[in-house]
Amino acid sequence: MGYLNNSVITVDAILTTKGRQLLAQNDGSFRITQFALADDEIDYTMYNPNHPSGSAYYGEAILNMPLLEAFPSETQIMKYKLVTLPRGTAKLPILSIPASVVQAQGSSLSITPQTLNYFGGNTFESAGYTFTISDVRLFNTFEGVGINTPSAQALNSTTTLGTNVSKTVVGTSLNMRFTTVNTLFGANNNQLYATLTVEGRDSGARVTIPVTVTKAA
């Protein structure tokens, strides 16, 4: 959602696919109990403390930035959620995962993130993590495990037709088995590349790492 202008408080909001499903049931199951805020549109590098017109204009460029139109894909919008942390928090939560993934064709790997600096310590988030791979063709298996809610199961059960697309799954851990398809490498290519983005569903902490798959000899 977004405030359309600064003079009239108008909210542009749409329902997610799940929300539309619950509303259509017309049985009272559609109840909004939580909401989240995000600042995907904001480029904070545009804040200018040297503006010649003074401090009232430091954030002028940011205030005049266009807002994104609301759409229902949770994997493409609200990537940078605002979070509430205890008073006195000195460090933002960060995710602890390998800095990169380099695996041989046909090998398997499991990643279990941990959230650091969250509520005074290091923990595993109860709501789990979202894992988004930029090119799912690099995997025979790309599966989130440990979270069994209907929304997580719906994401985890999606399939592709072999096209170059991203995929998002939810879980406390990610299980991967890398592709055994040699034709993906082409004639003179021994490596395939993608990026893996992991986000804590409670903390909002987010990290992106490179993924490399090497062709078997």
N, C-alpha and C positions, 0 to 999 in steps of 0.2 A: 504494500500500500504506500501511498505518498500524499503529502499535503500539496494540493495543486498550485496554490499561490499564498502569498504572505498577508493578503488583505481579507480573505474569506477562508474560514476553517472548513475545508471540504476534503473528505477522505475518499480516495479511489481504492476500493477494496474488492477482491474477488475471492470466491471459495476455491479451495483445492479440490482435486478430484474426489477425495474421501469426503470432504465437506458437502459437495453436491450430492453424493450418494446418500449420506445421512439425512440431508434436507428432503430429498425425494421420498424417503421412507415415510415421512409425515407421522411418526409415532413418538415424537418427543426425544428421540435419541440425538438430535442435532442440538448440542449445547456447547457454547463457547466458554471454556473454563480457563484457557491460558492464551497468551499472545507473546510474540517476540518482536523486537525492534532490531533494525540493522542499518548500516550506513554504507551499503555497496556503492552508492553513487558518488561518495565524497572523496575528493583528492585533497588530502590535507597538506600536500606540498604547495598548494595554491594560497595558503594562509601567508599574508605578507605583513610582517611587523614593521616594514620600512615604507609603508604606503604614505605618499606625500600629504594626504588629507587627514592623517591622524589615526588614532586607535579605533575610532568608530568604523573605519573602512578596512581594517586588517583582514576581516573575513568576507569582504564584499564579493570577491570572485567565487568563493564557495557558496554563498547564499544565492548567487545567480545561476548556479549550475542546474541543468535540466534533471528531472527525476525520472527514474525508470518506470515504465508502465508495468503494473502488476500482472503477473502470470503465475500459473499454478505449479510449475516444476520446482520441487524443493531442492533439486540438485543443481539448478542454474540461477536461483535467486536467493537472497538473504544469506550470502556466503560469509558475511562479516557481521555476525550478530553482536549486539551490545549485551554485556553480561554484568551481573551484580556480584560483587565480591565483598568479603568482610571489610569493615572499616579498618584502616591501617595497613591494608595490603600493600606491600612494597614491590612485589614482583607479579607480573602477569603469568597466567598458566601457560605452559608450553608442553608439547607432546614429545615423548621420548620414543623414537623409532630409529632404525638404521638410517644413516645419512644418504645411502643409495642402495639399490638392489642390482646386483650383477649375477645372473644365473645362467646355467647351461640349458640348452634346449631339452625339454622333457623332464627337468628336475622339479622338485617340489619345495615350497617354502611356506612357513606360517609366521605371521607378524601379530604380536599382541602389544598394542600401544599402552603406555603409561602416561598419566598426566602429572606433570611436576608443578610445584608451587600452587596447588589448588587446595583452598581452605586450610592453609597452613602445613601442607605436607604433600607427599606423592601418593597417588591413588589410581585405581582403575574406575572409570566412570560407569555408574549403574545403568545409564541409558545407552551406553556403548559408544561406538564411533561409526562415522560414515567413511567408506573407502571408495574413491572414484579413480578409475583407471582411464587414461585418455584413449587407449586403443585396446579393446578387449580381445582382438584377434591374436594377441601375443600369448593367450592362455587357453589351455584346455579346461581348467577349473579356476574360477574366480569367485569365491564364496565367503560370505560373512557368517560367522557362527557365534552362538551365545546369547542372541536376542531373538525372542520368539513372538513378538507382537505381530498383529496382522499387517501393519505397514511395513515392518522389516521383512516379513515373509514375502510380501508382494514384490518388493524390490529385489530380493534375493532370488526370486523365481523367474525373473525376466530373462529372455534369450535374444540372441541376435541372429542374423542370417549371413554372418561372415563379412559384413561390411565394416568399414573403418569407423567405429563408433565408440563412444565412451560408455562406461557402465558404472553404476553406483550400487553398493551393497551396504548392509548395516550389520554390526556385530561387535562383540568384545574382542574378537580375533578375526584375522583374515587368512584363509587358506588358499594357496595358489599352486597350480601345476602349469608349467610353462609349455607352450605349444610344441607339438611334434610334427607340425606341417612344414616340410622343407620348402615348398613353393613360395612361402611368404618372404623368404630371404632373397629370392631372385638368383640370377646367375653369378654375380660377382659381389654379393653382399654377405658378410658373415655375422652381422649384428642387427638387431631390431631395437628400436627405442620407443619409450613412452614415458609418461609421468604418472605418479601415484599421489593423490591428494587425500590426506586423512584429517578428519575434523572431529573433535570431541563434542558429543551431542548435549552435554551438560555445560561444559566450560566455554565452548566456542573456540577453543584453541585449534589452530590449523597449521598444517605443514605440507609442503609439496616436495617430493624427492624424485630423482631420475631412476628409470628402470631400464636395464639393458639385458637382452636375451642373446646369448652367443650360439651360433650354429654348431651342432654336433659334428665332430670330424667324420 
